[in-house]
Amino acid sequence: MVAFDVFVRPALLKMSGVNDPVLSTVTGVLEGDVSHKKGRREFIRAVTLWSEDSYRATPTGDQGSARMSSMLGANSYIVVPEDCGGMSSGETVSILLWECW
């Protein structure tokens, strides 16, 4: 589902004539720890809200590929870079916001 949203949907939208089909990227603050094994980029399903002066992204729980429950209530992805060994609450992160086209 994540791969479709990040890679396939933008390609389909571009072929359909949408000028800028990619998800909007913003910077925000991580609310909760994220463990990660170095070597590949990961997209963590999250709930992102604007709070006072910044976006705040909270992971939605177990991120296993078969876990559909982590999509419930999610409205964004936290991008975990390939060279990152994990992130701690309070760190600045890159966030892909879901939008309706």
FENKACOR-V156195 format. One record per backbone hydrogen bond with DSSP energy under -0.5 kcal/mol. CO is the residue of the C=O (numbers start at 1). NH is the residue of the N-H. E is the energy in kcal/mol with one decimal. If there is no record, write none. Layout:
CO_NH_E / CO_NH_E
//
This chain:
1_5_-2.3 / 2_6_-2.6 / 3_7_-2.6 / 3_8_-1.1 / 4_9_-3.3 / 7_11_-1.1 / 8_12_-2.6 / 9_13_-2.7 / 10_14_-2.4 / 11_15_-2.2 / 12_16_-1.1 / 13_18_-2.5 / 14_17_-1.5 / 24_97_-2.8 / 26_95_-3.1 / 27_55_-0.6 / 28_93_-2.8 / 29_57_-2.6 / 30_32_-0.7 / 30_90_-3.2 / 34_87_-2.9 / 36_38_-0.5 / 37_40_-0.7 / 42_44_-0.6 / 42_80_-3.2 / 43_45_-0.5 / 44_78_-2.9 / 45_60_-2.1 / 46_48_-0.6 / 46_75_-2.6 / 46_76_-1.3 / 47_58_-2.6 / 49_51_-0.5 / 49_56_-2.7 / 51_53_-2.1 / 51_54_-1.5 / 54_51_-2.9 / 55_29_-2.6 / 56_49_-2.2 / 56_58_-0.5 / 57_31_-3.2 / 58_47_-2.5 / 64_67_-2.0 / 66_68_-1.2 / 67_70_-0.7 / 68_71_-2.0 / 68_72_-0.6 / 69_72_-0.8 / 71_74_-1.2 / 75_98_-2.4 / 76_46_-2.3 / 77_79_-0.5 / 77_96_-3.0 / 78_44_-2.9 / 78_80_-0.6 / 79_81_-0.6 / 79_94_-0.6 / 80_42_-2.3 / 81_84_-1.4 / 82_39_-3.0 / 85_36_-0.8 / 87_34_-3.0 / 88_91_-2.0 / 91_30_-2.8 / 93_28_-2.4 / 94_79_-2.7 / 95_26_-2.6 / 95_97_-0.6 / 96_77_-2.2 / 97_24_-0.7 / 99_101_-0.5
//
